[in-house]
Amino acid sequence: MKNKVHASFEEAVADIPDGATIMMHSFLGPGGIAQNLILALRDKGAKNLTVVSCNFNRGGLVAGHSMPEVITANILVENKQVKKAITSFVATSRAAGIASALEEAAAAGEVEVEVVPQGTLAERIRAGGAGIGGFYCPVGVGTLIAEGKEKRVIKGKEYILELPLTADFGFVKAYKADRLGNLAYRGASRSFNPLIATAARITIAEVDEIVEIGELDPEYILTPGVFVDRMVKIPEGGKK
């Protein structure tokens, strides 16, 4: 049996090269965000990354409300590591009058931004993991989202063609894993993480707890171990 458990986050991201495409969950609050893997990637310094993440919010602020400090892909933008961002939210701190690092970088022409409606983003990732060549979606018809995309009328309603998203690496955060890599999630972490795990060529999971094979209730496994390549247990004092 392949040993998927790595000793450190630094070891788990050591082979991520410049120019890689990385998917990572990033919802409101820390739940489900692979904060320790993001920190390790920041410290590694890989450049010219394409990052797929629904939110590049500045950690600690959401629409003007104070929250516990949260590590997001925002720190990779601040560290000048991101070439392109594919995201639903560029400036979620705008209500507080504070521009995000991504908003500033995009305005300066330093980072290319592709804005994708959140539901469409999730479905594009799901399509990438499922091997689907594309799908027609009504969201964005008649807006800037539709520019340059194939359009089709189906049963009298206009749709635009959305293409799948895949990645070289996927960062996911799970509550529990067994040594085969089967993952169980909690709460909002169930949204993007299971999709990312299927759409990435190499999936790296950070987990609160690793248990022995057979200890996870199969009813709670959302990501089968076949989709997980590496795991790191969050140590005492790590970001959760």
C-alpha positions as CSV (number, residue, x, y, z in Angstrom):
1,M,0.0,0.0,0.0
2,K,1.3,3.4,-1.0
3,N,2.1,5.6,2.0
4,K,0.2,8.8,1.4
5,V,1.0,10.4,4.7
6,H,3.7,13.1,4.6
7,A,5.6,14.4,7.5
8,S,5.2,18.1,6.8
9,F,3.3,20.6,4.6
10,E,6.7,21.7,3.2
11,E,7.4,18.2,2.0
12,A,3.9,17.8,0.5
13,V,4.3,20.9,-1.7
14,A,8.0,20.6,-2.5
15,D,7.6,19.6,-6.1
16,I,5.1,22.3,-7.1
17,P,6.8,24.1,-10.0
18,D,6.6,27.6,-11.3
19,G,3.7,27.9,-13.7
20,A,1.5,25.3,-12.0
21,T,-2.3,25.5,-11.8
22,I,-3.7,25.0,-8.3
23,M,-7.2,24.7,-7.0
24,M,-8.1,25.5,-3.4
25,H,-11.2,25.8,-1.4
26,S,-11.8,29.3,0.1
27,F,-15.2,30.0,1.6
28,L,-16.2,32.4,4.4
29,G,-14.4,31.5,7.6
30,P,-11.6,29.0,8.1
31,G,-13.7,25.8,7.7
32,G,-12.5,23.8,4.8
33,I,-9.5,26.0,3.8
34,A,-6.2,24.3,3.5
35,Q,-4.5,27.1,5.4
36,N,-1.3,25.2,6.2
37,L,-0.7,24.1,2.6
38,I,-1.2,27.7,1.4
39,L,1.3,28.9,3.9
40,A,3.8,26.2,2.8
41,L,3.3,27.2,-0.9
42,R,3.9,30.8,0.0
43,D,7.1,29.9,1.7
44,K,8.2,27.7,-1.2
45,G,7.9,30.7,-3.5
46,A,6.7,29.0,-6.7
47,K,5.9,31.8,-9.2
48,N,3.5,32.4,-12.2
49,L,0.8,30.3,-10.6
50,T,-2.8,30.0,-11.9
51,V,-5.0,29.8,-8.8
52,V,-8.6,28.6,-8.9
53,S,-10.4,29.6,-5.7
54,C,-13.9,31.0,-5.2
55,N,-12.7,33.7,-2.8
56,F,-9.5,35.7,-2.6
57,N,-10.7,37.7,0.4
58,R,-8.3,39.4,2.7
59,G,-8.1,37.1,5.7
60,G,-9.8,38.5,8.8
61,L,-12.3,40.7,7.0
62,V,-15.5,39.6,5.2
63,A,-17.7,42.5,4.0
64,G,-16.6,44.7,6.8
65,H,-17.1,42.2,9.6
66,S,-14.1,41.1,11.8
67,M,-13.4,37.4,11.8
68,P,-10.5,35.3,13.1
69,E,-7.5,35.5,10.9
70,V,-7.8,33.2,7.9
71,I,-5.1,32.3,5.4
72,T,-6.4,32.4,1.9
73,A,-4.9,32.6,-1.6
74,N,-4.7,36.3,-1.0
75,I,-1.3,35.8,0.6
76,L,0.0,34.3,-2.7
77,V,-1.1,37.4,-4.5
78,E,0.6,39.6,-1.9
79,N,3.8,37.6,-2.4
80,K,3.7,38.1,-6.2
81,Q,3.3,34.4,-6.9
82,V,0.0,34.5,-8.9
83,K,-0.1,35.1,-12.7
84,K,-3.8,34.4,-13.1
85,A,-6.8,34.0,-10.8
86,I,-10.0,32.2,-11.6
87,T,-12.5,33.3,-9.0
88,S,-16.0,34.4,-8.1
89,F,-15.0,37.1,-5.6
90,V,-12.2,39.6,-6.3
91,A,-12.9,42.3,-3.7
92,T,-15.0,40.9,-0.8
93,S,-13.6,43.5,1.6
94,R,-15.0,46.4,-0.5
95,A,-17.8,47.0,2.0
96,A,-15.1,47.9,4.5
97,G,-13.5,50.3,2.1
98,I,-10.4,48.1,1.8
99,A,-9.2,46.7,-1.5
100,S,-8.0,43.1,-1.7
101,A,-4.5,42.3,-2.9
102,L,-6.1,40.7,-6.0
103,E,-8.1,43.8,-6.8
104,E,-5.0,46.0,-6.5
105,A,-2.9,43.6,-8.6
106,A,-5.6,43.3,-11.3
107,A,-5.9,47.1,-11.5
108,A,-2.1,47.3,-11.9
109,G,-2.1,44.7,-14.7
110,E,0.0,42.3,-12.6
111,V,-2.6,39.5,-12.4
112,E,-5.0,38.3,-15.0
113,V,-8.5,37.7,-13.5
114,E,-11.2,35.5,-14.8
115,V,-14.5,36.1,-12.9
116,V,-16.8,33.1,-12.8
117,P,-20.2,33.0,-11.0
118,Q,-19.8,30.8,-8.0
119,G,-22.3,28.0,-9.0
120,T,-20.7,28.0,-12.5
121,L,-17.3,27.7,-11.0
122,A,-18.3,24.7,-8.9
123,E,-19.9,23.0,-11.9
124,R,-16.8,23.7,-14.1
125,I,-14.6,22.0,-11.5
126,R,-17.1,19.1,-11.2
127,A,-17.1,18.8,-15.0
128,G,-13.3,18.7,-15.0
129,G,-13.3,15.9,-12.5
130,A,-16.0,13.9,-14.3
131,G,-14.3,14.2,-17.7
132,I,-17.2,16.2,-19.2
133,G,-16.2,18.3,-22.2
134,G,-18.4,21.3,-21.3
135,F,-22.0,22.3,-20.4
136,Y,-24.5,25.0,-21.4
137,C,-25.5,27.4,-18.6
138,P,-27.9,30.3,-18.5
139,V,-26.0,32.2,-15.9
140,G,-24.3,35.2,-17.3
141,V,-26.3,35.5,-20.5
142,G,-26.4,39.1,-21.7
143,T,-23.5,40.1,-19.4
144,L,-19.7,40.4,-19.6
145,I,-19.5,36.8,-18.5
146,A,-20.9,35.7,-21.9
147,E,-18.3,37.7,-24.0
148,G,-16.4,35.4,-26.4
149,K,-18.3,32.3,-25.4
150,E,-20.4,30.0,-27.7
151,K,-24.1,30.7,-27.4
152,R,-27.0,28.3,-28.0
153,V,-30.8,28.5,-27.8
154,I,-32.3,25.4,-26.2
155,K,-36.1,25.1,-26.0
156,G,-36.3,28.8,-26.5
157,K,-33.8,29.8,-23.8
158,E,-30.3,31.1,-24.4
159,Y,-27.3,29.5,-22.9
160,I,-23.6,29.9,-23.0
161,L,-21.0,27.2,-23.2
162,E,-18.8,26.8,-20.1
163,L,-15.7,24.6,-20.2
164,P,-14.3,22.3,-17.5
165,L,-11.6,23.3,-15.1
166,T,-8.8,21.0,-14.1
167,A,-5.5,21.6,-12.1
168,D,-2.1,20.2,-11.6
169,F,-2.5,20.3,-7.8
170,G,-5.5,20.5,-5.6
171,F,-5.4,21.6,-1.9
172,V,-8.2,20.3,0.2
173,K,-9.0,20.3,3.9
174,A,-10.8,17.4,5.6
175,Y,-11.9,16.6,9.1
176,K,-10.8,13.0,9.1
177,A,-8.9,10.7,6.8
178,D,-7.8,7.0,6.9
179,R,-4.5,5.8,5.6
180,L,-6.0,5.0,2.2
181,G,-6.8,8.6,1.8
182,N,-10.6,8.4,2.2
183,L,-11.8,11.8,3.4
184,A,-14.7,12.9,5.6
185,Y,-15.7,16.6,5.8
186,R,-17.6,18.9,8.1
187,G,-19.9,21.8,7.4
188,A,-19.1,24.2,4.6
189,S,-15.9,22.3,3.8
190,R,-18.2,19.9,1.9
191,S,-18.8,22.5,-0.9
192,F,-15.7,22.8,-3.1
193,N,-13.3,20.4,-1.5
194,P,-14.8,17.1,-2.8
195,L,-15.0,18.7,-6.3
196,I,-11.4,19.9,-6.2
197,A,-10.2,16.4,-5.2
198,T,-11.5,14.9,-8.4
199,A,-10.4,17.7,-10.8
200,A,-6.7,17.9,-9.7
201,R,-4.0,15.6,-11.1
202,I,-2.4,15.5,-7.6
203,T,-4.6,16.1,-4.6
204,I,-3.0,17.1,-1.3
205,A,-5.1,17.0,1.8
206,E,-4.5,18.5,5.2
207,V,-6.6,16.8,7.9
208,D,-7.4,17.2,11.5
209,E,-7.1,13.5,12.2
210,I,-5.8,10.4,10.4
211,V,-7.3,7.1,11.5
212,E,-6.7,3.4,10.7
213,I,-8.3,1.7,7.7
214,G,-11.9,0.6,8.6
215,E,-12.4,3.3,11.3
216,L,-14.2,5.8,9.0
217,D,-18.0,5.2,8.6
218,P,-18.4,4.7,4.8
219,E,-21.6,6.8,5.0
220,Y,-19.5,9.9,5.8
221,I,-16.8,9.4,3.2
222,L,-17.3,12.0,0.4
223,T,-13.9,11.7,-1.3
224,P,-12.7,8.1,-2.0
225,G,-9.0,7.6,-1.4
226,V,-8.4,6.9,-5.1
227,F,-8.6,10.7,-5.6
228,V,-6.1,11.6,-2.8
229,D,-2.3,11.4,-3.4
230,R,-0.8,13.1,-0.3
231,M,-2.0,13.8,3.3
232,V,-0.6,15.8,6.2
233,K,-2.0,15.8,9.7
234,I,-2.3,19.2,11.1
235,P,0.0,19.3,14.1
236,E,-0.7,20.9,17.5
237,G,-0.7,24.7,17.0
238,G,-1.3,24.4,13.2
239,K,-4.0,26.5,11.5
240,K,-7.5,25.0,11.7
